[in-house]
Amino acid sequence: MFIRTLFTLLFLSIGYAHAQNLVTNGSFTAAGANWTFFAPGITTEAYNGETSYGGTVAANIVAEIDNEANLRQTNITVIPGQEYAVSFRHTRRTGNGAAPNPSVFIVKVYDGTTTYVNQTITSNNATWNWQCKAFTFTPQSNNISIDFENVTATTLGSMVDDITIAAISQPVTLNGLNCQGGTVQLQAPGATGNPDAVYTNHNWTGPNGLTATGATLTLTNLQPAAAGVYTCTMTLNGCMTVTATYTLTVAPNNFNRNVAICAGGTYNFYGRNLSVAGTYDTLISGGGTQCDSFITLNLSIKPLPNAAISPEDAVSICSGNSATLSLSAPTNGANYQWYKNNNMPVGANAAAFATLEAGTYHVVAALNGCEQVSNRVQVTILPNPDAGIRFIADSICTMDTVTLSALQVDTANRYTWAPQSIFSKLSGYEGAIVKGIFDKLHNKVILTVYDKNGCRAQDSVTVVTVSCCEMMMPNAFTPNGDGRNDYFKPHLDIGQTILTFEIYDRYGSVVFGNYVGVPSPGWDGKYKNGRKADNGVYMYLLQYHCSDGKIYHRKGDITLYR
């Protein structure tokens, strides 16, 4: 997408005034104005053309330093700490009464406490000849004075002209807008203007080996490489060399702006709210006072991290259990913060969050400065059902059948009992009432109750049995073949196993034997050879194993009747 709009911005440009000669009427154009004399001088002789003293230009007014005239100018304003130069031209008087050769005078620059320049100047030219002198100094006060004093007070002296005090560093004025592709002029102090400040011999240097002459330097089709320091060296009033510098910057007119926003957000681009990735541009006009700017925006969209929670809206958990809320598809590199009722639980910053508490939960996902808020999930705590065992028994033998029941019965609930093996042979292990056979001395029974919501509760009881291992034995039998009481054998209970069962007659002979692992209906009243035993009393020895894990021994007698 490529869209252009127009805006106007105004900027300020900076210029500098040309420096001038700080010595008022230093060229004596206005005769002796602004100049005074000091003893032993009695006058200011600064009103005659140079032809009065041997020169050739009648219109050029000059000043003489002689036995009648010394020169002084006070209250010259300067900037403390800045470097200045004082310069002037001088020549010995050669006409209408020539001065001694050499002719000597002293020049001083000073303030109330400090003398900055104190130089003896000698003019020894045989014919009229202007010579230059220049000296630098750094004042420490705001005002200075300058004196020209004849050394030989009784004779004619030297001529001076173009007396100048100026800062060594001169200003440069920028004309035009320093915009990329534009044209500007750098203006150094020129030759025209104040007659006391005449600038000549302008020489420029600058970036990329630039050299040029003239007070004005024109730069066209400005590019970034043209930025830098430009220096102009020039002559002031024929004697003083001064320097002007300007640091040029080139303002670019093409700007690229790369911006990334979060999906669903907007970016204000000079009054337009943008939400679609693409390239946009805007031309900002400088209105003739500043540079035009062409701004190109490259807008990209950062995807939001996934913050969808599973389950989506509500979850119910049983009391004592935990609910795990998790991101349906966590985003790699994203940071997560969970909230319960808009408060942050400590350490809740993983992709999943487990809670035991009811409340409203959500998560905030953050990635690359973009945030996504999840759906809100309501967590509800469900009560657990009641679980209790009803069990009444005074004394239970091992392998007895026992009935257990739940205390509170709800037909909507499901009841299960464990261990299942105790109840599976009789009632089964499910139901509010069950029957079981307990084959151990200590039997822990667990009742688990499930309600319609899947919540559960448990209760347990330990059923303690006693080892009821007494063997029931008849004391008589009638093996007459009538189908009743025809065999003599022990009455085994569950958990009891015969190891050895032998019957003896009165002579000590074994008439019957039954051993572990050999099934037998019992003694039928016959000897081993099949002969019927006589009526009478017989002895038996019994060895058996019981559910308590012990081996028992029993002996007794049995009476046989036919």
ZABAMI-277384 format. One line per field, with one value per residue (C-alpha): residue number from 1; x, y, z. Coordinates in nm, 3 decimals. Layout:
# residues N
n = (NUM, ...) $
X = (X, ...) $
Y = (Y, ...) $
Z = (Z, ...) $
# end
This chain:
# residues 562
n = (1, 2, 3, 4, 5, 6, 7, 8, 9, 10, 11, 12, 13, 14, 15, 16, 17, 18, 19, 20, 21, 22, 23, 24, 25, 26, 27, 28, 29, 30, 31, 32, 33, 34, 35, 36, 37, 38, 39, 40, 41, 42, 43, 44, 45, 46, 47, 48, 49, 50, 51, 52, 53, 54, 55, 56, 57, 58, 59, 60, 61, 62, 63, 64, 65, 66, 67, 68, 69, 70, 71, 72, 73, 74, 75, 76, 77, 78, 79, 80, 81, 82, 83, 84, 85, 86, 87, 88, 89, 90, 91, 92, 93, 94, 95, 96, 97, 98, 99, 100, 101, 102, 103, 104, 105, 106, 107, 108, 109, 110, 111, 112, 113, 114, 115, 116, 117, 118, 119, 120, 121, 122, 123, 124, 125, 126, 127, 128, 129, 130, 131, 132, 133, 134, 135, 136, 137, 138, 139, 140, 141, 142, 143, 144, 145, 146, 147, 148, 149, 150, 151, 152, 153, 154, 155, 156, 157, 158, 159, 160, 161, 162, 163, 164, 165, 166, 167, 168, 169, 170, 171, 172, 173, 174, 175, 176, 177, 178, 179, 180, 181, 182, 183, 184, 185, 186, 187, 188, 189, 190, 191, 192, 193, 194, 195, 196, 197, 198, 199, 200, 201, 202, 203, 204, 205, 206, 207, 208, 209, 210, 211, 212, 213, 214, 215, 216, 217, 218, 219, 220, 221, 222, 223, 224, 225, 226, 227, 228, 229, 230, 231, 232, 233, 234, 235, 236, 237, 238, 239, 240, 241, 242, 243, 244, 245, 246, 247, 248, 249, 250, 251, 252, 253, 254, 255, 256, 257, 258, 259, 260, 261, 262, 263, 264, 265, 266, 267, 268, 269, 270, 271, 272, 273, 274, 275, 276, 277, 278, 279, 280, 281, 282, 283, 284, 285, 286, 287, 288, 289, 290, 291, 292, 293, 294, 295, 296, 297, 298, 299, 300, 301, 302, 303, 304, 305, 306, 307, 308, 309, 310, 311, 312, 313, 314, 315, 316, 317, 318, 319, 320, 321, 322, 323, 324, 325, 326, 327, 328, 329, 330, 331, 332, 333, 334, 335, 336, 337, 338, 339, 340, 341, 342, 343, 344, 345, 346, 347, 348, 349, 350, 351, 352, 353, 354, 355, 356, 357, 358, 359, 360, 361, 362, 363, 364, 365, 366, 367, 368, 369, 370, 371, 372, 373, 374, 375, 376, 377, 378, 379, 380, 381, 382, 383, 384, 385, 386, 387, 388, 389, 390, 391, 392, 393, 394, 395, 396, 397, 398, 399, 400, 401, 402, 403, 404, 405, 406, 407, 408, 409, 410, 411, 412, 413, 414, 415, 416, 417, 418, 419, 420, 421, 422, 423, 424, 425, 426, 427, 428, 429, 430, 431, 432, 433, 434, 435, 436, 437, 438, 439, 440, 441, 442, 443, 444, 445, 446, 447, 448, 449, 450, 451, 452, 453, 454, 455, 456, 457, 458, 459, 460, 461, 462, 463, 464, 465, 466, 467, 468, 469, 470, 471, 472, 473, 474, 475, 476, 477, 478, 479, 480, 481, 482, 483, 484, 485, 486, 487, 488, 489, 490, 491, 492, 493, 494, 495, 496, 497, 498, 499, 500, 501, 502, 503, 504, 505, 506, 507, 508, 509, 510, 511, 512, 513, 514, 515, 516, 517, 518, 519, 520, 521, 522, 523, 524, 525, 526, 527, 528, 529, 530, 531, 532, 533, 534, 535, 536, 537, 538, 539, 540, 541, 542, 543, 544, 545, 546, 547, 548, 549, 550, 551, 552, 553, 554, 555, 556, 557, 558, 559, 560, 561, 562) $
X = (0.000, 0.148, -0.031, 0.093, -0.024, 0.108, 0.198, 0.379, 0.638, 0.830, 1.187, 1.427, 1.752, 2.052, 2.269, 2.552, 2.629, 2.960, 3.231, 3.349, 3.652, 3.611, 3.820, 3.575, 3.704, 4.020, 4.064, 4.018, 3.748, 3.575, 3.901, 3.990, 3.648, 3.654, 4.029, 4.195, 4.549, 4.751, 5.053, 5.298, 5.085, 4.861, 4.645, 4.500, 4.647, 4.420, 4.256, 4.503, 4.544, 4.863, 4.997, 5.057, 5.325, 5.486, 5.220, 5.047, 4.671, 4.526, 4.186, 4.332, 4.321, 4.595, 4.715, 5.061, 5.244, 5.487, 5.604, 5.254, 5.024, 4.970, 4.665, 4.431, 4.093, 3.921, 3.614, 3.667, 3.425, 3.567, 3.475, 3.698, 3.885, 3.847, 4.155, 4.190, 4.443, 4.543, 4.682, 4.770, 4.975, 5.266, 5.526, 5.787, 5.692, 5.893, 5.751, 5.691, 5.947, 6.069, 6.080, 6.404, 6.509, 6.438, 6.118, 6.003, 5.671, 5.511, 5.172, 4.992, 4.672, 4.562, 4.282, 4.283, 4.518, 4.680, 4.884, 4.825, 5.036, 5.340, 5.542, 5.804, 5.749, 6.030, 5.966, 6.289, 6.162, 6.354, 6.053, 5.682, 5.597, 5.310, 5.410, 5.184, 5.208, 4.979, 4.982, 4.749, 4.620, 4.347, 4.172, 4.045, 3.798, 3.510, 3.678, 4.027, 4.217, 4.481, 4.764, 5.011, 5.294, 5.587, 5.917, 6.105, 5.869, 6.039, 6.051, 5.820, 5.723, 5.541, 5.210, 4.947, 4.627, 4.368, 4.397, 4.201, 4.106, 3.903, 3.845, 4.072, 3.773, 3.515, 3.154, 3.010, 2.648, 2.450, 2.204, 1.951, 1.831, 2.091, 1.863, 1.987, 1.984, 1.952, 2.178, 2.330, 2.574, 2.835, 2.899, 3.224, 3.275, 3.292, 3.481, 3.190, 3.003, 3.174, 3.462, 3.669, 3.651, 3.772, 3.813, 4.022, 4.199, 3.927, 4.045, 3.814, 3.890, 3.638, 3.548, 3.662, 3.958, 3.743, 3.921, 3.766, 3.813, 3.579, 3.368, 3.077, 3.097, 2.805, 2.733, 2.484, 2.310, 2.400, 2.469, 2.568, 2.935, 2.932, 2.878, 3.177, 3.383, 3.435, 3.714, 3.771, 4.102, 4.104, 4.290, 4.126, 4.220, 4.524, 4.724, 4.536, 4.478, 4.153, 3.969, 3.599, 3.460, 3.122, 3.020, 2.770, 2.520, 2.314, 1.957, 1.835, 1.503, 1.434, 1.359, 1.275, 1.082, 1.039, 0.758, 0.611, 0.277, 0.082, -0.199, -0.523, -0.344, -0.306, -0.019, -0.081, 0.112, 0.064, -0.307, -0.387, -0.448, -0.292, -0.356, -0.260, 0.099, 0.241, 0.448, 0.317, 0.475, 0.420, 0.566, 0.626, 0.674, 0.918, 0.707, 1.011, 1.170, 1.289, 1.361, 1.090, 1.092, 0.972, 0.902, 0.851, 0.691, 0.740, 0.467, 0.473, 0.235, 0.356, 0.133, -0.028, 0.062, -0.210, -0.402, -0.696, -0.763, -0.892, -1.160, -1.314, -1.564, -1.639, -1.503, -1.629, -1.404, -1.470, -1.364, -1.002, -0.922, -0.741, -0.840, -0.569, -0.620, -0.389, -0.319, -0.477, -0.168, 0.113, 0.322, 0.698, 0.886, 0.575, 0.551, 0.234, 0.076, -0.234, -0.494, -0.753, -1.030, -0.795, -0.519, -0.185, -0.112, 0.255, 0.454, 0.162, 0.352, 0.364, 0.155, -0.065, -0.203, -0.348, -0.585, -0.785, -0.991, -1.309, -1.290, -1.269, -0.941, -0.773, -0.420, -0.228, 0.022, 0.308, 0.545, 0.772, 0.588, 0.243, -0.017, -0.322, -0.586, -0.755, -1.113, -1.229, -1.296, -1.518, -1.398, -1.665, -1.602, -1.851, -1.910, -1.811, -2.079, -2.107, -1.937, -1.982, -1.990, -2.246, -2.097, -2.229, -2.074, -1.972, -1.750, -1.667, -1.496, -1.251, -1.437, -1.769, -2.010, -2.050, -2.295, -2.174, -2.385, -2.343, -2.468, -2.636, -2.780, -2.859, -2.994, -2.812, -2.477, -2.263, -2.109, -1.804, -1.627, -1.270, -1.101, -1.330, -1.227, -1.404, -1.742, -1.722, -1.835, -2.152, -2.315, -2.053, -1.847, -2.098, -2.406, -2.509, -2.531, -2.282, -2.190, -1.839, -1.634, -1.339, -1.054, -0.797, -0.776, -0.757, -0.946, -0.946, -1.258, -1.283, -1.612, -1.594, -1.902, -1.936, -2.206, -2.357, -2.083, -1.809, -1.706, -1.617, -1.566, -1.425, -1.464, -1.290, -1.330, -1.118, -1.308, -1.131, -1.201, -1.103, -0.967, -1.266, -1.070, -1.259, -1.345, -1.699, -1.683, -1.982, -1.957, -2.145, -2.250, -2.457, -2.302, -2.602, -2.642, -2.967, -2.810, -2.819, -2.515, -2.333, -1.991, -1.782, -1.581, -1.496, -1.731, -1.492, -1.549, -1.411, -1.042, -0.997, -0.797, -0.737, -0.372, -0.408, -0.723, -0.677, -0.913, -0.789, -0.960, -0.911, -0.603, -0.429, -0.468, -0.542, -0.875, -0.905, -0.676, -0.742, -0.451, -0.401, -0.463, -0.666, -1.042, -1.252, -1.619, -1.511, -1.496, -1.770, -1.730, -1.512, -1.157, -0.917, -0.976, -1.348, -1.461, -1.724, -1.608, -1.792, -2.009, -1.811, -1.593, -1.306, -1.033, -0.938, -0.643, -0.695, -0.437, -0.568, -0.470, -0.685, -0.729, -0.512, -0.216, -0.172, -0.182, -0.421, -0.428, -0.739, -0.819, -1.137, -1.363, -1.650, -1.916, -2.020, -2.380, -2.529) $
Y = (0.000, 0.338, 0.656, 1.016, 1.311, 1.668, 1.844, 2.171, 2.215, 2.538, 2.547, 2.832, 2.919, 3.086, 3.366, 3.586, 3.956, 4.048, 4.152, 4.513, 4.711, 4.778, 5.098, 5.370, 5.585, 5.377, 5.489, 5.854, 5.896, 6.138, 6.321, 6.304, 6.199, 5.961, 6.016, 6.217, 6.309, 6.277, 6.463, 6.573, 6.593, 6.898, 6.799, 6.518, 6.557, 6.332, 6.550, 6.594, 6.387, 6.192, 6.432, 6.682, 6.447, 6.310, 6.063, 6.036, 6.007, 6.341, 6.194, 5.948, 6.115, 5.995, 6.065, 6.186, 6.085, 6.375, 6.631, 6.782, 6.486, 6.150, 5.932, 5.767, 5.591, 5.452, 5.240, 4.993, 4.706, 4.354, 4.008, 3.887, 3.566, 3.592, 3.629, 3.960, 4.121, 4.486, 4.601, 4.928, 5.073, 5.312, 5.511, 5.776, 6.133, 6.216, 6.547, 6.905, 6.852, 6.496, 6.308, 6.169, 5.841, 5.618, 5.754, 5.565, 5.545, 5.311, 5.137, 5.013, 4.819, 4.808, 4.827, 4.970, 4.706, 4.514, 4.609, 4.356, 4.510, 4.735, 4.750, 4.992, 5.061, 5.187, 5.361, 5.390, 5.417, 5.667, 5.735, 5.721, 5.355, 5.207, 4.910, 4.669, 4.570, 4.326, 4.185, 3.945, 3.964, 3.825, 4.085, 4.003, 4.291, 4.434, 4.760, 4.842, 5.149, 5.201, 5.459, 5.574, 5.772, 5.954, 5.854, 6.173, 6.437, 6.736, 6.613, 6.525, 6.159, 5.875, 5.846, 5.578, 5.465, 5.185, 5.113, 4.792, 4.579, 4.271, 3.917, 3.661, 3.431, 3.585, 3.476, 3.319, 3.364, 3.079, 3.185, 2.927, 2.595, 2.328, 2.057, 1.754, 1.840, 2.214, 2.518, 2.735, 3.024, 3.069, 3.443, 3.555, 3.921, 4.110, 4.407, 4.649, 4.801, 4.968, 5.178, 5.087, 4.715, 4.621, 4.245, 4.117, 3.800, 3.548, 3.186, 2.893, 2.532, 2.262, 1.892, 1.666, 1.894, 2.197, 2.527, 2.853, 3.231, 3.520, 3.633, 3.411, 3.033, 2.872, 2.501, 2.330, 1.989, 1.935, 1.577, 1.426, 1.419, 1.801, 1.824, 1.947, 2.251, 2.530, 2.779, 3.116, 3.297, 3.670, 3.997, 4.272, 4.632, 4.522, 4.404, 4.163, 3.796, 3.661, 3.332, 3.255, 2.903, 2.739, 2.383, 2.277, 2.001, 1.859, 1.784, 1.466, 1.484, 1.112, 0.926, 0.561, 0.461, 0.096, 0.037, -0.287, -0.286, -0.559, -0.727, -0.545, -0.219, 0.102, 0.340, 0.712, 0.823, 1.199, 1.188, 0.849, 0.546, 0.250, -0.113, -0.302, -0.399, -0.215, 0.080, 0.433, 0.771, 1.134, 1.454, 1.720, 2.063, 2.307, 2.596, 2.765, 2.816, 2.462, 2.143, 1.929, 1.579, 1.265, 1.002, 0.637, 0.414, 0.038, -0.094, -0.455, -0.646, -0.857, -1.157, -1.188, -1.490, -1.749, -1.707, -1.944, -2.149, -2.503, -2.559, -2.252, -2.110, -2.319, -2.615, -2.792, -2.987, -3.200, -3.067, -3.156, -3.204, -2.958, -2.811, -2.765, -2.475, -2.476, -2.294, -2.482, -2.412, -2.228, -1.991, -2.054, -1.778, -1.621, -1.522, -1.601, -1.459, -1.615, -1.420, -1.529, -1.276, -1.022, -1.086, -1.250, -1.574, -1.609, -1.810, -1.852, -1.794, -2.127, -2.247, -2.442, -2.355, -2.590, -2.462, -2.603, -2.287, -2.154, -1.828, -1.662, -1.726, -1.582, -1.553, -1.274, -1.385, -1.152, -1.184, -0.918, -0.639, -0.764, -0.890, -1.109, -1.159, -1.498, -1.599, -1.617, -1.953, -1.998, -2.269, -2.415, -2.648, -2.937, -3.104, -3.467, -3.728, -3.879, -4.212, -4.427, -4.803, -4.977, -5.296, -5.475, -5.803, -5.933, -6.215, -6.333, -6.650, -6.664, -6.756, -6.637, -6.443, -6.080, -5.814, -5.452, -5.151, -4.780, -4.546, -4.293, -4.423, -4.211, -4.396, -4.149, -4.254, -4.552, -4.765, -4.987, -5.205, -5.324, -5.566, -5.701, -6.062, -6.057, -5.980, -6.124, -6.479, -6.360, -6.021, -5.869, -5.561, -5.293, -5.173, -5.003, -5.344, -5.626, -5.966, -6.098, -6.390, -6.288, -6.536, -6.332, -6.230, -5.858, -5.740, -5.372, -5.287, -4.962, -4.812, -4.561, -4.353, -4.175, -3.913, -3.804, -3.539, -3.796, -3.670, -3.939, -4.004, -4.299, -4.468, -4.776, -5.033, -5.325, -5.651, -5.860, -6.236, -6.506, -6.844, -7.076, -7.393, -7.655, -7.952, -8.093, -8.476, -8.718, -8.981, -9.261, -9.373, -9.652, -9.786, -10.004, -9.874, -9.686, -9.365, -9.199, -9.163, -9.430, -9.260, -9.128, -8.815, -8.473, -8.181, -7.933, -7.560, -7.316, -7.279, -7.626, -7.894, -8.256, -8.352, -8.700, -8.889, -9.248, -9.494, -9.781, -10.088, -10.197, -10.390, -10.083, -10.182, -9.909, -9.983, -9.654, -9.373, -9.042, -8.814, -8.464, -8.437, -8.762, -8.707, -8.939, -8.956, -9.091, -9.438, -9.673, -9.918, -10.167, -10.285, -10.211, -10.558, -10.490, -10.694, -10.530, -10.415, -10.536, -10.315, -10.144, -9.852, -9.744, -9.477, -9.199, -8.960, -8.635, -8.380, -8.075, -7.728, -7.422, -7.072, -6.922, -7.103, -7.349, -7.734, -7.894, -8.249, -8.423, -8.777, -8.942, -9.245, -9.337, -9.606, -9.818, -9.952, -10.173) $
Z = (0.000, -0.098, 0.016, 0.006, 0.216, 0.252, 0.573, 0.651, 0.925, 1.002, 1.128, 1.227, 1.048, 1.212, 1.067, 1.191, 1.146, 0.982, 1.225, 1.198, 1.311, 1.683, 1.653, 1.554, 1.265, 1.250, 0.886, 0.984, 0.721, 0.958, 1.028, 1.399, 1.528, 1.833, 1.883, 2.162, 2.254, 2.574, 2.715, 2.607, 2.293, 2.261, 1.967, 1.761, 1.414, 1.209, 0.944, 0.657, 0.344, 0.308, 0.040, 0.323, 0.454, 0.140, 0.028, -0.307, -0.231, -0.131, -0.034, 0.215, 0.557, 0.790, 1.145, 1.249, 1.564, 1.632, 1.882, 1.905, 1.864, 2.032, 1.956, 2.206, 2.185, 2.495, 2.578, 2.298, 2.377, 2.364, 2.497, 2.780, 2.702, 2.322, 2.105, 1.917, 1.683, 1.657, 1.320, 1.149, 0.863, 0.926, 0.729, 0.807, 0.712, 0.401, 0.277, 0.395, 0.665, 0.684, 1.012, 1.150, 0.999, 1.173, 1.323, 1.634, 1.824, 2.076, 2.043, 2.357, 2.415, 2.779, 3.031, 3.382, 3.520, 3.235, 2.929, 2.652, 2.372, 2.424, 2.101, 1.972, 1.602, 1.381, 1.048, 0.847, 0.490, 0.277, 0.056, 0.131, 0.194, 0.394, 0.612, 0.811, 1.174, 1.361, 1.715, 1.895, 2.251, 2.477, 2.696, 3.043, 3.075, 2.873, 2.767, 2.643, 2.520, 2.249, 2.248, 1.978, 2.140, 1.972, 2.131, 2.037, 2.162, 1.993, 1.635, 1.351, 1.345, 1.168, 0.989, 1.083, 0.911, 0.909, 1.282, 1.345, 1.644, 1.552, 1.671, 1.508, 1.453, 1.222, 1.160, 0.846, 0.742, 0.584, 0.317, 0.200, 0.338, 0.399, 0.260, 0.073, -0.298, -0.227, -0.275, -0.002, 0.016, 0.285, 0.323, 0.486, 0.586, 0.256, 0.114, 0.134, 0.426, 0.718, 0.576, 0.882, 0.793, 0.447, 0.385, 0.095, -0.024, 0.069, 0.045, 0.128, 0.223, 0.304, 0.296, 0.014, -0.073, -0.157, -0.233, -0.351, -0.345, -0.287, 0.005, -0.103, -0.143, -0.328, -0.274, -0.505, -0.497, -0.132, -0.034, 0.303, 0.194, 0.181, 0.556, 0.754, 0.849, 0.594, 0.663, 0.499, 0.554, 0.462, 0.512, 0.717, 0.635, 0.442, 0.743, 0.969, 0.877, 1.020, 0.984, 0.953, 0.997, 0.953, 1.038, 0.776, 0.828, 0.544, 0.644, 0.473, 0.294, 0.276, 0.597, 0.645, 0.953, 1.049, 1.295, 1.425, 1.607, 1.778, 1.587, 1.654, 1.737, 1.536, 1.456, 1.413, 1.107, 1.083, 1.152, 1.002, 1.222, 1.042, 1.132, 0.813, 0.732, 0.433, 0.309, 0.352, 0.275, 0.369, 0.223, 0.486, 0.333, 0.490, 0.366, 0.216, 0.557, 0.615, 0.428, 0.275, 0.420, 0.247, 0.513, 0.424, 0.684, 0.673, 0.899, 1.014, 1.239, 1.531, 1.599, 1.939, 2.150, 2.197, 2.521, 2.475, 2.789, 2.799, 2.930, 2.773, 3.021, 3.330, 3.520, 3.831, 4.063, 4.368, 4.704, 4.769, 4.402, 4.175, 3.841, 3.581, 3.344, 3.046, 2.721, 2.434, 2.221, 2.404, 2.194, 2.199, 2.377, 2.531, 2.897, 3.088, 3.402, 3.554, 3.748, 4.003, 4.053, 3.886, 4.141, 4.057, 4.246, 4.334, 4.080, 3.840, 3.518, 3.336, 3.043, 3.285, 3.628, 3.891, 4.157, 4.449, 4.491, 4.338, 4.144, 3.805, 3.626, 3.318, 3.178, 3.006, 2.742, 2.642, 2.346, 2.191, 2.371, 2.267, 2.511, 2.467, 2.739, 2.754, 2.802, 3.163, 3.325, 3.629, 3.868, 4.101, 4.398, 4.433, 4.773, 4.812, 4.901, 5.248, 5.311, 5.620, 5.695, 5.913, 6.064, 6.371, 6.487, 6.826, 6.718, 6.368, 6.281, 6.001, 5.681, 5.825, 5.604, 5.714, 5.593, 5.552, 5.453, 5.384, 5.659, 5.429, 5.109, 4.804, 4.505, 4.278, 4.420, 4.332, 4.608, 4.564, 4.821, 4.835, 4.833, 4.565, 4.636, 4.975, 4.818, 4.466, 4.567, 4.739, 4.672, 4.448, 4.540, 4.430, 4.613, 4.934, 5.106, 5.048, 5.192, 5.216, 5.341, 5.556, 5.545, 5.737, 6.098, 6.003, 5.697, 5.599, 5.402, 5.204, 5.090, 4.804, 4.724, 4.388, 4.330, 4.000, 3.953, 3.984, 4.327, 4.573, 4.941, 5.131, 5.464, 5.592, 5.866, 5.977, 6.023, 6.285, 6.290, 6.532, 6.439, 6.484, 6.399, 6.607, 6.386, 6.413, 6.448, 6.485, 6.760, 6.577, 6.230, 6.070, 5.750, 5.656, 5.301, 5.360, 5.233, 5.571, 5.792, 5.594, 5.619, 5.902, 5.822, 5.971, 5.901, 5.734, 5.748, 5.494, 5.552, 5.701, 5.515, 5.620, 5.631, 5.790, 5.901, 6.030, 6.210, 6.434, 6.576, 6.933, 6.833, 6.692, 6.330, 6.074, 5.921, 5.723, 5.608, 5.432, 5.343, 5.203, 4.834, 4.815, 4.788, 5.005, 5.110, 5.452, 5.625, 5.504, 5.798, 5.612, 5.641, 5.361, 5.222, 5.195, 5.496, 5.709, 6.045, 6.352, 6.560, 6.828, 6.925, 6.705, 6.761, 6.516, 6.480, 6.284, 6.166, 5.977, 5.862, 5.946, 5.804, 6.076, 5.920, 6.206, 6.209, 6.460, 6.603, 6.731, 6.851, 6.959, 6.917, 6.691, 6.749, 6.455, 6.445, 6.177) $
# end
